[in-house]
Amino acid sequence: MARTVEKKAFNIDLWKRWRLEKDKEAEEELVQAYLPLVGYVVGRLSIGLPGTVDRGDLQSFGHMGLLDAMKKFDYERGLQFETYATWRIRGAIMDGLRECDLIPRSARDKAKKIEEAYFVLEQQNLRTVTDREISAYLGISEKELGQVYADASFASLLSLNEPVHDEEDQKNLRQSLIVDEKAKEPQRALDEAVQKQILAEAIDRLSEKERIVVSLFYYEELTLTEIAEIMALSPSRISQIHSKALLRIRALLSKS
């Protein structure tokens, strides 16, 4: 991600000229230098969106998030702007989708129903359940289930509801990225350990393809299109696998 940002963006003189001297030329240079971050976030979020959602809207939401991040970022702290800006851009896109109600309620409802099906059936069977079992539980055909996954793909991602940090939260953001082990309370450490264990168990329950997609998307930070090329599958199929993985993980985490 950081490699997409031009070196000149790190020039503190640009930040000072813009913030202290209100230099519009410096502001434009910073925007252009960090604009690839918007494309990066949009690229990761756009796969699986309903056809009714215009990619241009995502770009617009993301651009507003970038400008907001630039205004609220304290460049004197020595923190990485890319990390802060990515949170802001992603949050702005998510907020824009919610406010404009661009994700149909029916898609969100379908995502919740599949999530519930995973939880109920996997608790009953104590194993990973198949699409046939999920479709039977929902009373639909496997072909219809495939369409449900497609409709619910972005809704399941949207429902993760990642927080967006306000300007006064920048200190908290820094603390969340640079952990002080000595200052961590025992109960907090225990809670985090339990959450990590639950997440690890949830990932272990995924199929091999789902684990690969999750690993490539969240750890290698590839787009779903890039993953499709690696796995020799269509982007829509990768989107479906990604959706299934998220719903299965959420089913366990939300009931833990």
C-alpha positions as CSV (number, residue, x, y, z in Angstrom):
1,M,0.0,0.0,0.0
2,A,2.6,2.5,1.1
3,R,4.7,1.8,-2.1
4,T,2.0,3.5,-4.2
5,V,2.5,6.8,-2.5
6,E,5.1,9.1,-4.0
7,K,8.2,10.0,-1.9
8,K,7.5,13.7,-2.0
9,A,4.4,13.1,0.2
10,F,6.7,12.5,3.1
11,N,8.3,16.0,2.7
12,I,7.4,17.7,6.0
13,D,7.9,21.1,4.3
14,L,4.9,20.4,2.1
15,W,2.8,19.8,5.2
16,K,4.1,23.0,6.8
17,R,3.5,25.1,3.7
18,W,-0.1,23.9,3.5
19,R,-1.1,23.9,7.2
20,L,0.8,26.9,8.4
21,E,0.9,29.1,5.2
22,K,-2.3,27.9,3.6
23,D,-0.3,27.1,0.4
24,K,-2.8,25.7,-2.1
25,E,0.0,24.4,-4.4
26,A,1.4,22.4,-1.5
27,E,-2.1,21.1,-0.7
28,E,-2.5,19.9,-4.3
29,E,0.8,18.2,-4.3
30,L,-0.1,16.3,-1.1
31,V,-3.5,15.3,-2.5
32,Q,-2.0,14.0,-5.7
33,A,0.7,12.1,-3.9
34,Y,-1.7,10.3,-1.6
35,L,-4.5,9.9,-4.1
36,P,-3.4,6.3,-4.9
37,L,-4.6,5.4,-1.4
38,V,-8.1,6.1,-2.5
39,G,-7.8,3.8,-5.6
40,Y,-6.2,1.1,-3.4
41,V,-9.2,1.1,-0.9
42,V,-11.8,1.4,-3.6
43,G,-10.2,-1.5,-5.5
44,R,-10.4,-3.7,-2.4
45,L,-14.0,-2.8,-1.6
46,S,-15.6,-2.6,-5.1
47,I,-15.6,-6.3,-5.9
48,G,-18.9,-7.8,-5.0
49,L,-20.8,-4.5,-5.0
50,P,-24.3,-4.6,-6.5
51,G,-24.5,-3.2,-10.0
52,T,-26.6,-0.3,-8.8
53,V,-23.5,1.1,-7.0
54,D,-21.4,3.5,-9.1
55,R,-17.6,3.1,-8.7
56,G,-17.4,6.9,-9.1
57,D,-19.4,7.3,-5.9
58,L,-16.9,5.2,-4.1
59,Q,-14.1,7.4,-5.5
60,S,-16.0,10.5,-4.4
61,F,-16.5,9.2,-0.8
62,G,-12.9,8.1,-0.6
63,H,-11.6,11.4,-1.8
64,M,-13.6,13.2,0.9
65,G,-12.1,10.7,3.4
66,L,-8.6,11.6,2.2
67,L,-9.2,15.3,2.5
68,D,-10.7,14.8,6.0
69,A,-7.6,12.8,7.0
70,M,-5.2,15.4,5.7
71,K,-7.0,18.1,7.7
72,K,-7.0,16.2,11.0
73,F,-3.6,14.4,10.8
74,D,-0.9,15.8,13.1
75,Y,2.1,15.6,10.9
76,E,4.4,16.6,13.8
77,R,3.8,13.4,15.7
78,G,5.9,11.3,13.3
79,L,3.2,8.8,12.6
80,Q,2.5,7.2,9.2
81,F,-0.1,9.1,7.4
82,E,-0.9,6.2,5.1
83,T,-2.3,4.1,8.0
84,Y,-4.4,6.9,9.3
85,A,-5.6,7.9,5.9
86,T,-6.6,4.4,4.9
87,W,-8.9,4.2,8.0
88,R,-10.4,7.5,7.1
89,I,-10.9,6.7,3.4
90,R,-12.4,3.3,4.2
91,G,-14.7,4.8,6.8
92,A,-15.8,7.5,4.6
93,I,-16.8,5.0,1.9
94,M,-18.6,2.8,4.4
95,D,-20.4,5.8,5.8
96,G,-21.3,7.0,2.4
97,L,-22.8,3.7,1.4
98,R,-24.9,3.6,4.6
99,E,-26.1,7.2,4.4
100,C,-27.1,6.8,0.8
101,D,-28.6,3.4,1.4
102,L,-26.8,2.0,-1.6
103,I,-26.8,-1.5,-0.2
104,P,-30.4,-2.9,-0.5
105,R,-32.0,-3.9,2.8
106,S,-32.8,-7.2,1.2
107,A,-29.1,-7.9,0.8
108,R,-28.4,-7.1,4.4
109,D,-31.2,-9.4,5.5
110,K,-29.9,-12.2,3.3
111,A,-26.4,-11.8,4.9
112,K,-27.9,-12.1,8.4
113,K,-29.9,-15.2,7.4
114,I,-26.9,-17.0,6.0
115,E,-24.9,-16.0,9.1
116,E,-27.6,-17.5,11.3
117,A,-27.7,-20.7,9.2
118,Y,-23.9,-21.2,9.6
119,F,-24.1,-20.7,13.3
120,V,-27.1,-23.1,13.9
121,L,-25.9,-25.9,11.6
122,E,-22.2,-25.8,12.7
123,Q,-23.3,-25.8,16.3
124,Q,-25.5,-28.8,15.6
125,N,-22.9,-30.7,13.5
126,L,-19.7,-29.5,15.1
127,R,-18.1,-29.3,11.7
128,T,-18.0,-27.2,8.6
129,V,-21.3,-27.4,6.8
130,T,-21.8,-27.6,3.0
131,D,-23.7,-25.4,0.6
132,R,-26.2,-28.2,0.2
133,E,-26.9,-28.1,4.0
134,I,-27.1,-24.3,4.0
135,S,-29.5,-24.2,1.1
136,A,-31.7,-26.9,2.7
137,Y,-31.8,-24.9,5.9
138,L,-32.9,-21.8,4.1
139,G,-35.3,-23.7,1.9
140,I,-33.7,-22.7,-1.4
141,S,-31.8,-24.4,-4.2
142,E,-28.0,-24.4,-4.3
143,K,-28.2,-22.2,-7.4
144,E,-30.3,-19.7,-5.6
145,L,-27.9,-19.8,-2.7
146,G,-25.1,-18.8,-5.0
147,Q,-27.1,-15.7,-6.0
148,V,-27.7,-15.0,-2.3
149,Y,-24.0,-15.1,-1.7
150,A,-23.5,-12.6,-4.5
151,D,-26.2,-10.3,-3.2
152,A,-24.8,-10.5,0.3
153,S,-21.1,-10.2,-0.4
154,F,-20.7,-6.5,0.2
155,A,-23.4,-6.4,2.8
156,S,-21.4,-8.9,4.9
157,L,-18.3,-6.7,4.6
158,L,-20.3,-3.6,5.4
159,S,-21.7,-5.2,8.5
160,L,-18.2,-5.5,10.0
161,N,-18.7,-1.9,11.0
162,E,-15.2,-0.8,11.4
163,P,-14.8,2.4,13.6
164,V,-13.8,5.7,12.1
165,H,-11.4,7.7,14.2
166,D,-12.2,11.4,14.9
167,E,-9.6,14.0,15.4
168,E,-9.5,13.6,19.1
169,D,-9.0,9.8,18.7
170,Q,-5.7,10.2,16.9
171,K,-3.9,9.5,20.2
172,N,-6.0,6.3,20.6
173,L,-5.1,5.3,17.0
174,R,-1.4,5.6,17.8
175,Q,-1.9,3.5,20.9
176,S,-3.7,0.8,19.0
177,L,-0.9,0.7,16.4
178,I,2.0,0.9,18.8
179,V,1.1,-1.4,21.7
180,D,2.8,-0.7,25.1
181,E,2.9,-4.1,26.7
182,K,3.8,-2.7,30.1
183,A,0.7,-0.5,30.1
184,K,-1.7,-3.2,29.1
185,E,-4.2,-4.1,31.8
186,P,-4.4,-7.9,32.6
187,Q,-8.1,-8.1,31.7
188,R,-7.6,-6.4,28.4
189,A,-4.8,-8.7,27.6
190,L,-7.0,-11.7,28.5
191,D,-9.8,-10.4,26.3
192,E,-7.6,-9.9,23.4
193,A,-6.1,-13.4,23.8
194,V,-9.6,-14.9,23.9
195,Q,-10.7,-13.0,20.8
196,K,-7.6,-14.1,18.9
197,Q,-8.2,-17.7,19.8
198,I,-11.9,-17.5,18.7
199,L,-10.8,-15.9,15.4
200,A,-8.2,-18.5,14.9
201,E,-10.8,-21.3,15.5
202,A,-13.2,-19.6,13.1
203,I,-10.5,-19.5,10.4
204,D,-9.6,-23.1,11.0
205,R,-13.2,-24.0,10.2
206,L,-13.0,-22.5,6.7
207,S,-12.5,-24.6,3.7
208,E,-9.1,-24.6,2.0
209,K,-10.2,-22.2,-0.7
210,E,-11.8,-19.9,1.9
211,R,-8.6,-19.8,4.0
212,I,-6.5,-19.1,0.9
213,V,-8.8,-16.2,-0.1
214,V,-8.8,-14.8,3.4
215,S,-5.0,-15.0,3.7
216,L,-4.4,-13.4,0.3
217,F,-6.9,-10.6,0.9
218,Y,-6.2,-9.7,4.5
219,Y,-2.5,-10.7,4.9
220,E,-1.1,-10.3,1.4
221,E,-3.4,-7.3,0.7
222,L,-4.3,-8.5,-2.8
223,T,-7.5,-7.4,-4.5
224,L,-10.1,-10.1,-5.3
225,T,-9.3,-9.7,-9.0
226,E,-5.6,-10.5,-8.3
227,I,-6.6,-13.5,-6.2
228,A,-8.9,-14.7,-9.0
229,E,-5.9,-14.7,-11.3
230,I,-3.7,-16.6,-8.8
231,M,-6.4,-19.2,-8.2
232,A,-7.6,-19.4,-11.8
233,L,-11.2,-18.6,-10.9
234,S,-13.5,-15.8,-11.9
235,P,-13.6,-12.6,-9.8
236,S,-17.3,-13.4,-9.1
237,R,-16.4,-16.8,-7.7
238,I,-13.7,-15.3,-5.5
239,S,-16.2,-12.7,-4.3
240,Q,-18.5,-15.6,-3.4
241,I,-15.8,-17.5,-1.5
242,H,-14.8,-14.3,0.3
243,S,-18.5,-13.7,1.3
244,K,-18.9,-17.2,2.6
245,A,-15.7,-16.9,4.7
246,L,-16.8,-13.6,6.2
247,L,-20.3,-14.9,7.1
248,R,-18.9,-18.0,8.6
249,I,-16.4,-16.1,10.7
250,R,-19.0,-13.6,11.8
251,A,-21.4,-16.4,12.8
252,L,-18.9,-17.6,15.4
253,L,-17.6,-14.3,16.6
254,S,-21.1,-12.7,17.1
255,K,-22.2,-15.6,19.3
256,S,-19.0,-16.0,21.3
